[in-house]
Amino acid sequence: MPPLQAGFAGLYKVLGMPVVPVAVDSGRFWGRNLPHGSGTVHFLVGEAIPAGLKRDEIEARVHAAINALELAPQPSA
């Protein structure tokens, strides 16, 4: 569970907007600079996390949402 970037909490506080977690699996097809395969990229969108939470709570909820999205079953093509 790597820490979120420092700017995340600042933007969350200043903008006062909900956070919508999104998981993208494009890393399966991209290397450092060039694609190394073909296929379908999936986007998984989680439930909005409300604005106004304290930093430790928003970070915990974002990490939980990311983990839930990564464990979600992938749609079949």
PLY file of the C-alpha trace (Angstrom):
ply
format ascii 1.0
element vertex 77
property float x
property float y
property float z
element edge 76
property int vertex1
property int vertex2
end_header
0.00 0.00 0.00
2.25 2.83 -1.19
1.49 6.27 0.22
-0.52 8.66 -1.91
1.33 11.54 -3.53
1.66 14.59 -1.27
-0.43 16.78 -3.57
-3.45 14.49 -3.30
-4.48 15.65 0.18
-3.88 19.30 -0.74
-6.04 19.11 -3.87
-8.74 17.20 -2.01
-8.88 19.86 0.71
-8.66 22.93 -1.56
-11.13 21.73 -4.22
-13.66 20.44 -1.70
-14.92 17.86 -4.17
-15.63 14.12 -3.88
-13.02 11.61 -5.07
-13.99 8.93 -7.57
-11.52 6.03 -7.56
-10.70 4.56 -10.97
-8.55 1.50 -11.73
-6.99 1.04 -15.17
-5.24 -2.16 -16.28
-3.29 -0.73 -19.24
-0.01 -1.70 -17.58
-0.50 -5.23 -18.90
0.11 -3.91 -22.43
2.67 -1.13 -21.97
6.37 -1.37 -21.23
8.56 1.56 -20.26
8.04 3.48 -23.50
6.26 1.28 -26.01
3.36 -1.13 -26.07
4.40 -4.77 -25.78
1.09 -6.39 -26.58
-2.44 -5.83 -27.69
-5.74 -6.33 -25.99
-8.54 -4.53 -24.23
-7.94 -1.97 -21.51
-10.51 -1.98 -18.72
-11.55 0.92 -16.53
-13.21 0.13 -13.21
-14.95 3.03 -11.50
-15.65 2.93 -7.78
-18.16 4.70 -5.58
-17.58 8.41 -4.94
-15.90 9.25 -1.63
-17.42 12.42 -0.14
-15.59 15.70 0.29
-14.63 17.11 3.68
-13.01 14.09 5.32
-9.85 14.40 7.40
-6.59 13.46 5.69
-6.10 10.11 7.42
-9.68 9.07 6.69
-9.67 10.04 3.01
-6.33 8.30 2.47
-7.60 5.13 4.16
-10.80 5.18 2.10
-8.92 5.77 -1.16
-6.57 2.84 -0.42
-9.55 0.61 0.45
-11.32 1.62 -2.78
-8.21 0.94 -4.87
-7.80 -2.49 -3.30
-11.48 -3.29 -3.88
-11.25 -2.28 -7.54
-8.08 -4.32 -8.09
-9.80 -7.40 -6.64
-12.99 -6.92 -8.66
-13.57 -9.50 -11.39
-12.51 -8.34 -14.86
-15.23 -8.10 -17.50
-14.94 -10.75 -20.17
-14.51 -9.69 -23.78
0 1
1 2
2 3
3 4
4 5
5 6
6 7
7 8
8 9
9 10
10 11
11 12
12 13
13 14
14 15
15 16
16 17
17 18
18 19
19 20
20 21
21 22
22 23
23 24
24 25
25 26
26 27
27 28
28 29
29 30
30 31
31 32
32 33
33 34
34 35
35 36
36 37
37 38
38 39
39 40
40 41
41 42
42 43
43 44
44 45
45 46
46 47
47 48
48 49
49 50
50 51
51 52
52 53
53 54
54 55
55 56
56 57
57 58
58 59
59 60
60 61
61 62
62 63
63 64
64 65
65 66
66 67
67 68
68 69
69 70
70 71
71 72
72 73
73 74
74 75
75 76
